[in-house]
Structures are given as structure tokens and as C-alpha cells.
Amino acid sequence: MMFYLITVICFCCRPCILLMDSLRGPSRSNVVKTLREYLEIEWEVRKGSKRSFSKEFMKGSNPRVPQQNNFSDCGVYVLQYVESFFEYPIPSFELPMNLTDWFPQQRMKTKREEIRRIILNLQEEQKKRQKDFNITESPLQEGTEQFISSNSD
């Protein structure tokens, strides 16, 4: 089964790895283990020294976050977690963390429609820009072609 989750790696006063999963299920300890290994390799490549990102240095945690009630909304929840992370930054990284009130559950009922509207608005903007670009580009192309033709004779 495929699933999406958000990982926040924090290097603040209490370094930690947070896994925000809208479909609580089996332990995600393998995800944290893989991220720790990645961080150690990345540190060594970029800094030229070794550093441990073990459990003792960087705790892994699954904050309590709003949960989906089906098997089809994980992507929508991931998008909302990211949006909430920037709109309402986590004030304290004390563990365990409870973010169940991070956003109202009611918000998820309108999220797909909100995303749809954003995509359609972006599409319209792109069409207008493309049309404007084609109008302003057209005379330049014709003039350029004429210039090239007259100089190649």
C-alpha cells in the first residue's frame, strides 16, 4: 500500500525528526532510520566529517495530527500539513507533540475544491500570458524573418 507523509527535520534547540502521517498505521521507524542514515552520509559528503544522527542526538516522533477517515485523502492531508506548517509554525518542538487542532477537520471537506480552483485559475493566467506573448512576439518574428531574408540575398 502506498502512502504519503510529511517529514520535518528540525535542527533547533531540540533536534528531531517529525513524521506527520494522516493514516496512522504501522510503525514508521524504518522511515526515521533511513532518514538518519541519509543525514549522516549527507553530512559527511558536505562537511567532510562524520556526525551521528542517532536516537540519542535526534529523536524521532509521530506528532498527533488530524487524521483522514478513508484511504484516498492522504495527498490532500499532506498538502494541508505543509500549508499549516507555514501558516501556523510549530511554536515548540517539545515531544510528544499534539497538533490535532492544527486545522479544523471541516477544512478537509473543501480542500479538493480549493485545489481545483487554484489549478483552474493558474491555467487561465497561463492562457492569458501565452496569448499576450504570442501577440507581442508575432510582429517581432515577422520582422526578423523579413530582415533575415533581405540580408541573405
KAKAVEN-V394764 format. One record per pair of residues at least 4 apart in sequence whose C-alpha atoms are under 6 Angstrom apart, sorted by the first residue. I is the first residue (numbers start at 1). J is the second residue. If there is no record, write none. Layout:
i->{I	I}
j->{J	J}
This chain:
i->{4	5	5	6	6	7	7	8	8	9	9	10	10	11	15	16	16	16	17	18	18	19	22	22	36	38	39	43	44	44	44	53	53	54	55	63	63	64	64	64	65	65	66	80	81	84	85	126	129	133	134	140}
j->{74	20	21	19	20	18	19	17	18	16	17	15	16	15	58	58	59	60	60	61	62	62	67	68	53	42	43	47	48	49	50	57	58	58	59	97	98	98	99	100	99	100	100	84	85	88	89	130	133	137	138	144}
